[in-house]
Amino acid sequence: MFICAFSALHACAPISREGCINDSAYDIGHAAAMDNADQAKRLRDVSKICGKQGREIDTAEYGAGFAAGTRTFCMPDNGYSWGLKGRSYNGICANPEFSAAYEEGQRIYRIEQRRIAIRNRLEEIRSRLASIARTLDEDTTLSEERRRTLRRQEDELLLERRDLLAEQRSLPPA
């Protein structure tokens, strides 16, 4: 239901023009909950957009849809999935099992993001070390000062690689 459309401000609209015309207030409320939206803010935003289309949103029907959507959204499995995708959570669920599952998903997400960052940095280091080695081996016109600079860079990169590999090994299993 939440529509991100490119505009001059790069803003995201909570509902499309077609949604204003075709969707019931119940469905709009349900979709808002499933988007982890703030109920009152989303209702204001949707009412403003739909008002421009000549449609008034039935707040009771919207509220009933939001409540039903919240019951669906707040299932622990969804909390885990939401966290695992690195999505932010605005606290719409009173269910402590949801929060615990969300936190576990977030924990795994953060670990995986760190693994990716380490892997990417190790690849950059590998590439840079290869470049330095080629330059030192092939460029016979390098000054002694430039050779020392490259060897210092090589040493720094090797130390960084050692530290990253140690960190990578120390990360808990996801």
N, CA, C and O of each residue as an XYZ file, in Angstrom:
696
protein
N       0.830     -1.196      0.000
C       0.000      0.000      0.000
C       0.866      1.247      0.000
O       0.553      2.217     -0.690
N       1.950      1.234      0.765
C       2.818      2.407      0.855
C       3.525      2.570     -0.477
O       4.222      1.660     -0.927
N       3.355      3.709     -1.104
C       3.880      3.945     -2.444
C       4.995      4.972     -2.376
O       4.797      6.082     -1.882
N       6.168      4.602     -2.873
C       7.256      5.561     -2.989
C       7.311      5.989     -4.439
O       7.581      5.181     -5.327
N       7.061      7.234     -4.668
C       7.077      7.761     -6.033
C       8.124      8.862     -6.110
O       8.258      9.668     -5.189
N       8.853      8.894     -7.195
C       9.856      9.934     -7.380
C       9.137     11.258     -7.592
O       8.223     11.359     -8.410
N       9.552     12.241     -6.865
C       8.998     13.577     -7.029
C      10.132     14.569     -6.864
O      11.282     14.191     -6.639
N       9.797     15.823     -6.978
C      10.820     16.858     -6.837
C      11.473     16.788     -5.459
O      12.644     17.139     -5.312
N      10.736     16.342     -4.457
C      11.273     16.245     -3.104
C      11.719     14.829     -2.765
O      12.181     14.583     -1.651
N      11.589     13.895     -3.703
C      11.923     12.495     -3.478
C      11.127     11.938     -2.296
O      11.652     11.130     -1.530
N       9.919     12.341     -2.143
C       9.106     11.923     -1.018
C       8.339     10.657     -1.353
O       8.144     10.315     -2.519
N       7.916      9.982     -0.319
C       7.108      8.785     -0.482
C       5.679      9.111     -0.065
O       5.449      9.748      0.963
N       4.742      8.676     -0.862
C       3.336      8.904     -0.561
C       2.771      7.668      0.121
O       3.077      6.552     -0.299
N       1.953      7.828      1.166
C       1.403      6.679      1.879
C       0.306      5.948      1.106
O      -0.119      4.865      1.509
N      -0.153      6.531      0.005
C      -1.200      5.891     -0.785
C      -1.173      6.488     -2.193
O      -0.829      7.653     -2.389
N      -1.539      5.672     -3.140
C      -1.607      6.153     -4.516
C      -2.966      6.792     -4.770
O      -3.904      6.625     -3.991
N      -3.051      7.509     -5.849
C      -4.329      8.110     -6.250
C      -5.377      7.013     -6.455
O      -6.535      7.153     -6.060
N      -4.936      5.914     -7.087
C      -5.844      4.797     -7.334
C      -6.296      4.163     -6.019
O      -7.447      3.749     -5.881
N      -5.366      4.093     -5.046
C      -5.711      3.548     -3.738
C      -6.779      4.377     -3.058
O      -7.683      3.835     -2.423
N      -6.679      5.688     -3.189
C      -7.697      6.573     -2.604
C      -9.072      6.281     -3.190
O     -10.081      6.295     -2.485
N      -9.089      6.022     -4.470
C     -10.364      5.800     -5.154
C     -10.898      4.400     -4.919
O     -12.094      4.224     -4.689
N     -10.019      3.391     -4.975
C     -10.473      2.003     -5.001
C     -10.440      1.257     -3.671
O     -11.244      0.346     -3.475
N      -9.545      1.605     -2.753
C      -9.380      0.829     -1.526
C     -10.354      1.278     -0.446
O     -10.681      2.459     -0.330
N     -10.806      0.314      0.338
C     -11.677      0.656      1.464
C     -10.829      1.270      2.567
O      -9.618      1.057      2.617
N     -11.455      2.022      3.441
C     -10.748      2.612      4.574
C     -10.167      1.503      5.452
O      -9.085      1.657      6.017
N     -10.888      0.390      5.562
C     -10.403     -0.764      6.318
C      -9.089     -1.264      5.718
O      -8.116     -1.483      6.440
N      -9.065     -1.445      4.382
C      -7.853     -1.934      3.713
C      -6.706     -0.940      3.838
O      -5.549     -1.335      3.984
N      -7.022      0.337      3.780
C      -5.993      1.364      3.926
C      -5.393      1.310      5.332
O      -4.177      1.413      5.493
N      -6.234      1.151      6.334
C      -5.759      1.026      7.715
C      -4.948     -0.243      7.918
O      -3.906     -0.228      8.574
N      -5.433     -1.343      7.350
C      -4.721     -2.618      7.459
C      -3.328     -2.499      6.842
O      -2.343     -2.933      7.440
N      -3.249     -1.918      5.658
C      -1.970     -1.753      4.977
C      -1.039     -0.843      5.782
O       0.171     -1.067      5.814
N      -1.595      0.172      6.424
C      -0.772      1.080      7.238
C      -0.114      0.309      8.379
O       1.069      0.504      8.660
N      -0.873     -0.561      9.033
C      -0.302     -1.372     10.118
C       0.767     -2.308      9.577
O       1.815     -2.480     10.200
N       0.515     -2.906      8.439
C       1.479     -3.832      7.848
C       2.748     -3.112      7.381
O       3.788     -3.743      7.195
N       2.659     -1.797      7.194
C       3.834     -0.979      6.863
C       4.556     -0.489      8.120
O       5.558      0.218      8.025
N       4.041     -0.870      9.313
C       4.635     -0.425     10.573
C       4.511      1.092     10.709
O       5.396      1.747     11.260
N       3.423      1.634     10.211
C       3.216      3.081     10.217
C       2.621      3.541     11.540
O       1.957      2.778     12.242
N       2.869      4.786     11.860
C       2.199      5.409     12.994
C       0.748      5.633     12.577
O       0.485      6.286     11.567
N      -0.185      5.096     13.345
C      -1.591      5.105     12.963
C      -2.124      6.509     12.701
O      -2.713      6.761     11.650
N      -1.926      7.418     13.640
C      -2.493      8.765     13.510
C      -1.829      9.542     12.366
O      -2.509     10.213     11.590
N      -0.510      9.449     12.268
C       0.188     10.177     11.211
C      -0.229      9.658      9.840
O      -0.483     10.443      8.926
N      -0.300      8.344      9.697
C      -0.684      7.791      8.390
C      -2.116      8.203      8.051
O      -2.406      8.528      6.900
N      -3.011      8.194      9.037
C      -4.388      8.612      8.770
C      -4.418     10.068      8.304
O      -5.134     10.400      7.359
N      -3.651     10.935      8.957
C      -3.597     12.335      8.527
C      -3.082     12.442      7.093
O      -3.654     13.156      6.270
N      -2.000     11.727      6.805
C      -1.404     11.787      5.464
C      -2.368     11.266      4.400
O      -2.547     11.882      3.350
N      -2.982     10.126      4.689
C      -3.918      9.521      3.734
C      -5.134     10.424      3.555
O      -5.601     10.623      2.434
N      -5.643     10.967      4.646
C      -6.816     11.846      4.564
C      -6.527     13.068      3.704
O      -7.378     13.507      2.930
N      -5.341     13.606      3.840
C      -4.956     14.770      3.047
C      -4.892     14.416      1.560
O      -5.433     15.130      0.716
N      -4.229     13.312      1.258
C      -4.090     12.890     -0.143
C      -5.447     12.524     -0.736
O      -5.781     12.953     -1.840
N      -6.223     11.736     -0.008
C      -7.522     11.310     -0.519
C      -8.513     12.472     -0.567
O      -9.404     12.501     -1.416
N      -8.354     13.428      0.346
C      -9.207     14.608      0.329
C      -9.076     15.364     -0.986
O     -10.050     15.925     -1.487
N      -7.871     15.376     -1.540
C      -7.655     16.025     -2.833
C      -8.372     15.274     -3.957
O      -8.637     15.838     -5.018
N      -8.680     14.010     -3.716
C      -9.424     13.204     -4.694
C     -10.930     13.253     -4.415
O     -11.715     12.581     -5.085
N     -11.322     14.051     -3.422
C     -12.732     14.176     -3.068
C     -13.228     13.035     -2.198
O     -14.432     12.787     -2.134
N     -12.316     12.334     -1.523
C     -12.712     11.204     -0.699
C     -12.388     11.483      0.752
O     -11.291     11.929      1.087
N     -13.361     11.213      1.610
C     -13.151     11.316      3.039
C     -12.963      9.903      3.584
O     -13.730      8.998      3.258
N     -11.943      9.724      4.411
C     -11.649      8.408      4.983
C     -12.481      8.216      6.250
O     -12.467      9.057      7.149
N     -13.198      7.110      6.306
C     -13.975      6.748      7.497
C     -12.987      6.317      8.575
O     -12.371      5.256      8.474
N     -12.838      7.149      9.614
C     -11.812      6.890     10.626
C     -12.086      5.625     11.431
O     -11.141      4.941     11.823
N     -13.350      5.293     11.689
C     -13.671      4.063     12.433
C     -13.289      2.834     11.608
O     -12.718      1.879     12.134
N     -13.606      2.865     10.320
C     -13.259      1.742      9.445
C     -11.730      1.640      9.300
O     -11.166      0.546      9.326
N     -11.086      2.781      9.150
C      -9.622      2.808      9.077
C      -9.034      2.209     10.355
O      -8.123      1.383     10.296
N      -9.553      2.625     11.500
C      -9.072      2.126     12.795
C      -9.258      0.628     12.938
O      -8.384     -0.061     13.464
N     -10.402      0.115     12.469
C     -10.648     -1.335     12.537
C      -9.636     -2.072     11.654
O      -9.109     -3.112     12.048
N      -9.370     -1.538     10.478
C      -8.381     -2.153      9.587
C      -6.985     -2.092     10.184
O      -6.216     -3.047     10.079
N      -6.660     -0.971     10.810
C      -5.349     -0.831     11.437
C      -5.193     -1.844     12.575
O      -4.140     -2.462     12.728
N      -6.256     -2.006     13.372
C      -6.203     -2.974     14.482
C      -5.999     -4.393     13.953
O      -5.201     -5.152     14.502
N      -6.718     -4.751     12.890
C      -6.553     -6.090     12.306
C      -5.146     -6.244     11.721
O      -4.511     -7.286     11.888
N      -4.675     -5.230     11.053
C      -3.326     -5.274     10.490
C      -2.262     -5.385     11.568
O      -1.254     -6.069     11.390
N      -2.491     -4.712     12.683
C      -1.542     -4.781     13.798
C      -1.478     -6.200     14.358
O      -0.398     -6.694     14.682
N      -2.627     -6.852     14.472
C      -2.619     -8.246     14.962
C      -1.791     -9.133     14.029
O      -1.059    -10.008     14.493
N      -1.902     -8.914     12.744
C      -1.134     -9.698     11.777
C       0.341     -9.296     11.816
O       1.222    -10.154     11.882
N       0.601     -8.012     11.777
C       1.974     -7.515     11.758
C       2.747     -7.949     12.998
O       3.932     -8.270     12.908
N       2.090     -7.961     14.146
C       2.760     -8.170     15.428
C       3.012     -9.633     15.777
O       3.304     -9.941     16.933
N       2.908    -10.524     14.827
C       3.249    -11.922     15.060
C       4.769    -12.032     15.185
O       5.499    -11.369     14.449
N       5.252    -12.868     16.117
C       6.703    -12.984     16.315
C       7.481    -13.312     15.036
O       8.565    -12.767     14.824
N       6.954    -14.182     14.192
C       7.677    -14.518     12.957
C       7.883    -13.286     12.089
O       8.930    -13.133     11.460
N       6.893    -12.415     12.056
C       7.026    -11.182     11.284
C       8.053    -10.256     11.935
O       8.813     -9.583     11.239
N       8.077    -10.222     13.254
C       9.070     -9.407     13.954
C      10.480     -9.852     13.613
O      11.364     -9.030     13.373
N      10.678    -11.156     13.594
C      11.993    -11.700     13.246
C      12.350    -11.315     11.813
O      13.457    -10.842     11.555
N      11.425    -11.513     10.886
C      11.668    -11.169      9.474
C      11.943     -9.686      9.314
O      12.842     -9.290      8.572
N      11.172     -8.871     10.007
C      11.324     -7.410      9.933
C      12.721     -7.019     10.401
O      13.394     -6.218      9.752
N      13.156     -7.580     11.520
C      14.480     -7.285     12.045
C      15.587     -7.817     11.156
O      16.602     -7.148     10.958
N      15.401     -9.019     10.616
C      16.397     -9.655      9.769
C      16.647     -8.857      8.493
O      17.734     -8.926      7.919
N      15.647     -8.104      8.050
C      15.790     -7.259      6.862
C      16.385     -5.899      7.207
O      16.631     -5.084      6.319
N      16.618     -5.652      8.496
C      17.222     -4.390      8.912
C      16.238     -3.232      8.925
O      16.637     -2.067      8.921
N      14.970     -3.554      8.940
C      13.959     -2.494      8.927
C      13.805     -1.893     10.318
O      13.995     -2.566     11.331
N      13.457     -0.614     10.342
C      13.217      0.024     11.634
C      11.814     -0.342     12.105
O      10.931     -0.655     11.306
N      11.637     -0.294     13.398
C      10.366     -0.661     14.014
C       9.941      0.482     14.918
O      10.725      0.965     15.734
N       8.676      0.918     14.766
C       8.253      2.110     15.508
C       7.480      1.816     16.789
O       6.961      2.741     17.413
N       7.392      0.563     17.193
C       6.788      0.238     18.483
C       5.288      0.064     18.475
O       4.652      0.248     19.513
N       4.690     -0.287     17.331
C       3.230     -0.408     17.290
C       2.725     -1.680     17.955
O       1.519     -1.816     18.164
N       3.602     -2.611     18.293
C       3.178     -3.896     18.848
C       3.332     -3.922     20.367
O       4.372     -3.556     20.914
N       2.272     -4.364     21.025
C       2.319     -4.539     22.474
C       2.827     -5.940     22.829
O       3.065     -6.239     24.000
N       2.989     -6.779     21.834
C       3.372     -8.169     22.009
C       4.867     -8.280     22.324
O       5.690     -7.990     21.455
N       5.248     -8.697     23.558
C       6.674     -8.793     23.892
C       7.401     -9.861     23.061
O       8.608     -9.757     22.840
N       6.680    -10.870     22.609
C       7.304    -11.897     21.770
C       7.726    -11.294     20.423
O       8.757    -11.667     19.865
N       6.920    -10.362     19.911
C       7.292     -9.674     18.674
C       8.603     -8.921     18.884
O       9.534     -9.034     18.085
N       8.661     -8.156     19.962
C       9.856     -7.345     20.237
C      11.098     -8.216     20.384
O      12.160     -7.877     19.862
N      10.972     -9.334     21.089
C      12.116    -10.237     21.261
C      12.547    -10.816     19.916
O      13.741    -10.889     19.624
N      11.587    -11.225     19.104
C      11.903    -11.786     17.787
C      12.526    -10.720     16.885
O      13.473    -10.993     16.148
N      11.985     -9.510     16.955
C      12.536     -8.404     16.168
C      13.992     -8.152     16.562
O      14.854     -8.014     15.695
N      14.267     -8.091     17.858
C      15.635     -7.850     18.338
C      16.579     -8.956     17.885
O      17.723     -8.678     17.526
N      16.124    -10.199     17.897
C      16.965    -11.304     17.426
C      17.247    -11.155     15.931
O      18.378    -11.358     15.491
N      16.233    -10.803     15.158
C      16.432    -10.564     13.732
C      17.410     -9.426     13.494
O      18.268     -9.515     12.615
N      17.287     -8.352     14.275
C      18.201     -7.209     14.162
C      19.634     -7.611     14.508
O      20.585     -7.185     13.852
N      19.775     -8.442     15.552
C      21.111     -8.890     15.953
C      21.784     -9.635     14.793
O      22.946     -9.381     14.473
N      21.053    -10.541     14.181
C      21.602    -11.309     13.066
C      21.871    -10.401     11.875
O      22.878    -10.561     11.186
N      20.983     -9.456     11.633
C      21.183     -8.498     10.538
C      22.484     -7.724     10.738
O      23.275     -7.588      9.805
N      22.707     -7.221     11.941
C      23.919     -6.438     12.217
C      25.176     -7.290     12.033
O      26.173     -6.815     11.488
N      25.131     -8.531     12.480
C      26.279     -9.428     12.304
C      26.546     -9.643     10.819
O      27.688     -9.564     10.368
N      25.491     -9.913     10.070
C      25.668    -10.156      8.629
C      26.165     -8.909      7.909
O      26.979     -9.009      6.991
N      25.685     -7.738      8.313
C      26.164     -6.497      7.707
C      27.651     -6.299      8.006
O      28.407     -5.843      7.148
N      28.060     -6.641      9.215
C      29.485     -6.513      9.554
C      30.309     -7.516      8.750
O      31.395     -7.183      8.277
N      29.804     -8.742      8.591
C      30.513     -9.740      7.773
C      30.709     -9.221      6.343
O      31.788     -9.359      5.766
N      29.684     -8.642      5.798
C      29.756     -8.102      4.435
C      30.782     -6.974      4.361
O      31.589     -6.918      3.433
N      30.745     -6.079      5.343
C      31.690     -4.954      5.362
C      33.129     -5.466      5.467
O      34.022     -4.954      4.792
N      33.352     -6.473      6.312
C      34.699     -7.040      6.445
C      35.118     -7.691      5.143
O      36.233     -7.477      4.668
N      34.230     -8.486      4.562
C      34.543     -9.162      3.292
C      34.902     -8.136      2.210
O      35.869     -8.323      1.471
N      34.129     -7.065      2.121
C      34.408     -6.021      1.119
C      35.746     -5.337      1.380
O      36.518     -5.093      0.453
N      36.011     -5.034      2.637
C      37.281     -4.370      2.961
C      38.461     -5.305      2.702
O      39.502     -4.859      2.221
N      38.315     -6.588      3.013
C      39.389     -7.547      2.737
C      39.671     -7.630      1.241
O      40.823     -7.762      0.828
N      38.636     -7.554      0.445
C      38.821     -7.574     -1.008
C      39.562     -6.315     -1.466
O      40.446     -6.390     -2.320
N      39.202     -5.159     -0.900
C      39.915     -3.913     -1.226
C      41.391     -4.022     -0.846
O      42.270     -3.605     -1.600
N      41.646     -4.584      0.325
C      43.029     -4.737      0.789
C      43.788     -5.679     -0.140
O      44.916     -5.390     -0.540
N      43.163     -6.811     -0.484
C      43.807     -7.765     -1.387
C      44.189     -7.090     -2.697
O      45.301     -7.266     -3.195
N      43.277     -6.331     -3.243
C      43.520     -5.644     -4.505
C      44.654     -4.620     -4.358
O      45.532     -4.528     -5.215
N      44.623     -3.869     -3.283
C      45.652     -2.837     -3.068
C      47.021     -3.474     -2.843
O      48.029     -2.978     -3.346
N      47.059     -4.582     -2.082
C      48.328     -5.276     -1.860
C      48.893     -5.804     -3.180
O      50.098     -5.721     -3.418
N      48.037     -6.341     -4.027
C      48.483     -6.843     -5.332
C      49.036     -5.692     -6.168
O      50.056     -5.842     -6.840
N      48.371     -4.558     -6.126
C      48.818     -3.389     -6.880
C      50.186     -2.906     -6.384
O      51.072     -2.588     -7.177
N      50.336     -2.860     -5.063
C      51.619     -2.440     -4.486
C      52.721     -3.417     -4.897
O      53.808     -2.999     -5.293
N      52.441     -4.711     -4.802
C      53.447     -5.725     -5.159
C      53.859     -5.590     -6.623
O      55.043     -5.664     -6.950
N      52.879     -5.393     -7.497
C      53.199     -5.205     -8.926
C      54.076     -3.974     -9.129
O      55.067     -4.018     -9.858
N      53.706     -2.891     -8.486
C      54.473     -1.650     -8.634
C      55.901     -1.835     -8.143
O      56.848     -1.410     -8.805
N      56.059     -2.471     -6.980
C      57.399     -2.681     -6.435
C      58.220     -3.617     -7.319
O      59.424     -3.424     -7.481
N      57.569     -4.631     -7.888
C      58.276     -5.604     -8.735
C      58.596     -5.062    -10.123
O      59.651     -5.366    -10.679
N      57.704     -4.271    -10.679
C      57.815     -3.923    -12.099
C      58.368     -2.527    -12.378
O      58.971     -2.298    -13.426
N      58.168     -1.605    -11.458
C      58.578     -0.221    -11.726
C      60.005      0.008    -11.238
O      60.248      0.229    -10.051
N      60.914     -0.048    -12.155
C      62.330      0.105    -11.812
C      62.732      1.572    -11.627
O      63.853      1.862    -11.211
N      61.821      2.487    -11.936
C      62.140      3.918    -11.827
C      61.696      4.515    -10.492
O      61.836      5.719    -10.281
N      61.161      3.687     -9.587
C      60.687      4.207     -8.297
C      61.853      4.727     -7.472
O      62.916      4.109     -7.406
N      61.634      5.858     -6.854
C      62.652      6.381     -5.945
C      62.643      5.533     -4.668
O      61.668      4.839     -4.376
N      63.718      5.600     -3.931
C      63.801      4.839     -2.676
C      62.736      5.327     -1.694
O      62.152      4.530     -0.958
N      62.489      6.622     -1.684
C      61.452      7.176     -0.796
C      60.076      6.612     -1.154
O      59.297      6.249     -0.273
N      59.788      6.541     -2.448
C      58.489      5.993     -2.891
C      58.385      4.511     -2.528
O      57.316      4.046     -2.134
N      59.477      3.775     -2.656
C      59.479      2.352     -2.279
C      59.191      2.190     -0.779
O      58.418      1.319     -0.380
N      59.823      3.040      0.048
C      59.567      2.982      1.499
C      58.103      3.298      1.803
O      57.482      2.643      2.639
N      57.558      4.304      1.121
C      56.144      4.668      1.323
C      55.235      3.492      0.968
O      54.303      3.176      1.707
N      55.508      2.854     -0.153
C      54.686      1.708     -0.564
C      54.835      0.542      0.416
O      53.856     -0.142      0.712
N      56.020      0.317      0.909
C      56.225     -0.774      1.879
C      55.515     -0.466      3.205
O      54.980     -1.372      3.843
N      55.509      0.802      3.621
C      54.754      1.195      4.829
C      53.256      0.956      4.610
O      52.568      0.428      5.483
N      52.765      1.352      3.434
C      51.348      1.115      3.124
C      51.055     -0.383      3.136
O      50.021     -0.820      3.640
N      51.965     -1.152      2.583
C      51.800     -2.605      2.550
C      51.738     -3.162      3.977
O      50.878     -3.987      4.285
N      52.639     -2.716      4.835
C      52.645     -3.163      6.233
C      51.354     -2.788      6.945
O      50.792     -3.597      7.684
N      50.878     -1.547      6.723
C      49.628     -1.100      7.351
C      48.446     -1.948      6.871
O      47.576     -2.323      7.657
N      48.433     -2.238      5.581
C      47.350     -3.060      5.029
C      47.404     -4.485      5.569
O      46.363     -5.079      5.847
N      48.572     -5.022      5.716
C      48.709     -6.378      6.271
C      48.228     -6.431      7.717
O      47.578     -7.393      8.126
N      48.550     -5.398      8.486
C      48.054     -5.335      9.872
C      46.532     -5.206      9.906
O      45.862     -5.872     10.696
N      46.001     -4.356      9.056
C      44.545     -4.198      8.999
C      43.897     -5.511      8.601
O      42.882     -5.899      9.178
N      44.473     -6.204      7.618
C      43.924     -7.494      7.185
C      43.944     -8.493      8.334
O      42.972     -9.216      8.553
N      45.052     -8.530      9.062
C      45.139     -9.436     10.218
C      44.033     -9.150     11.233
O      43.383    -10.070     11.729
N      43.826     -7.868     11.536
C      42.798     -7.481     12.508
C      41.394     -7.819     12.002
O      40.556     -8.296     12.767
N      41.141     -7.575     10.728
C      39.822     -7.887     10.164
C      39.557     -9.390     10.159
O      38.443     -9.828     10.445
N      40.573    -10.170      9.837
C      40.399    -11.631      9.857
C      40.120    -12.124     11.270
O      39.301    -13.021     11.468
N      40.798    -11.543     12.246
C      40.544    -11.913     13.640
C      39.124    -11.524     14.040
O      38.427    -12.295     14.701
N      38.700    -10.340     13.643
C      37.330     -9.920     13.955
C      36.323    -10.826     13.276
O      35.320    -11.213     13.876
N      36.587    -11.162     12.031
C      35.689    -12.034     11.278
C      35.531    -13.393     11.986
O      34.424    -13.921     12.090
N      36.642    -13.943     12.466
C      36.592    -15.224     13.183
C      35.848    -15.105     14.509
O      35.243    -16.072     14.973
N      35.890    -13.920     15.121
C      35.265    -13.741     16.422
C      33.771    -13.445     16.356
O      33.081    -13.489     17.374
N      33.271    -13.143     15.158
C      31.832    -12.854     15.052
C      31.025    -14.097     15.407
O      31.369    -15.207     15.000
N      29.951    -13.907     16.166
C      29.127    -15.068     16.522
C      28.415    -15.602     15.285
O      28.193    -14.872     14.319
N      28.063    -16.870     15.325
C      27.301    -17.418     14.194
C      25.946    -16.725     14.103
O      25.353    -16.358     15.118
N      25.480    -16.556     12.911
C      24.175    -15.910     12.702
C      23.099    -16.904     12.941
O      21.919    -16.576     12.821
